[in-house]
Amino acid sequence: MKSIEDNPQGITEAEIVVGIPSYNEADRIARPTGQADKGLRRYFGERSSVIINCDNNSPDGTRQAFMDTATETPKIYLSTPGDVRGKGQNIRNLLEKAVELKAKALVVVDADVTSVTPRWIFNLVGPLFEDFDYVAPLYVRHKYDGLLNSNIVYPLTRALYGRRVRQPIGGDFGFSGELVQAFVEADAWTDAVDNFGVDIWMTTVAVRHRSSVIQSFLGMPKVHRARSSQNDPDMVFRNVVGTVFDLMGPFHDFWKDVKWSRPTALFGFGMGEVEMASPVEVDSGVLWEGFSAGVHAKWEIYERVLQRASSAKLEEVAGLPKDGFEFPIALWAQILYDFASAYRGAVVPRDELLDVLIPLYQGKALSFVRETDSMNTQQVEEFIEDQCLQFEKTKTYLLERWVQG
């Protein structure tokens, strides 16, 4: 797919590829590029390596900023054609190039990350030379950083596929050459995967293919650019949750037999100091307004999507005052399973279905914030684990609903 390639050193093979997907990151890309170079030289100097910027033809000078960054490691610039946009499009370009280079290890690091260190490169690459195929990141995160992951993506994918991958949409990953080949050969490149659905797509495909999975502790909190106006949070929601739902159909024969989850191996603990994450502020008023207004405006659709018992309980929740608001986790799991089944059966148009799920997610996020307000990070992690167990216990409900459509 690539239409632009700048390979000044004529690199044709590399054991290790570090890929940096970008769009308009001229002011940020030097940091991950320089740190990747230091990490590759410090820890993998005996292996051939290359750093690739896979870009969306950024008009802000990202290409020049990347190529001008001083490195000893060779660099390649790739870009999608014309006005083609999307992180997934960049990743697809990168995967195809990694196959062409016969890479044994591919690492992806977001272009806007300012907290990346050379140790990140070691922790993401290292397991790939110890017979692991997929390396997921494990960050120190504030309890309200990643509410979508904590309340939908992690518990749902864990219950479906039986692997405890805490950050399945973290953005920084490592893949073996074999898994890269599997990604390239996969035929599930939907519009959502071409955009923000690519991270959860790669995680799910890796688990579905029974790849050897490990979580690598990166030590430092992930610090990156705040969501810009071009990264519409509703679009991110639709891409990510839509991809989870999309994959449930073709992967049904796999997840229907998964009953409980199992732990995933860890790498990197005890390697360097651990820093505390910066606080994340959540506007409870915005969540409350989104939930209450959305539920009343879309109630007719909820009655079509949800089982009668679920809609009756949701009506009770919607009647609670803000100060006493609580969204029970058992109800939330059933609602997500109802929506997944309705998505499969196209009970309402799929884009519309994802849109009407957003207010319910806002209500669940508000409940999560209220319930964990006085908890520390460890207590919140235990709280999330309890929620995940409820998803696993409720999975029989999903299996029944899936048959009904």
Buried (B, 14 or more C-beta within 10 A) or exposed (E): EBEBEEBEEEBEEBBBBBBBBBBBBBEBBBBBBBBBBBBBBEBBEEBBBBBBBBBBBBEEBBBEBBBEBEBEBBBBBBBBEEEBBBBBBBBBBBBBBBBEBEBBBBBBBBBBBEBBBBBBBBBBBBBBBEEBBBBBBBBBBBBBBBBBBBBBBBBBBBBBBBBBBBBBBBBBBBBBBEBBBBBEEBEBBBEBBBBBBBBBBBBBBBBBBEBBBBBBBBBBBBBBBEEEEEBEEEEBBBBBBBBBBBBBEEBBEBBBEBEEBEEBEEBBEEBBEEEEBEEEEBEBEEBBBBBBEBBEEBBEBBBEBBBEEBBEBBBEBBEBEBEEBEBBBBBBBBBBBBBBBBBBEEBBEBEEBBBBBBBBBBBBBBBBBBBBEEEEBEEBBEBBBEBBBBBBEBBEBBEEBBEEE
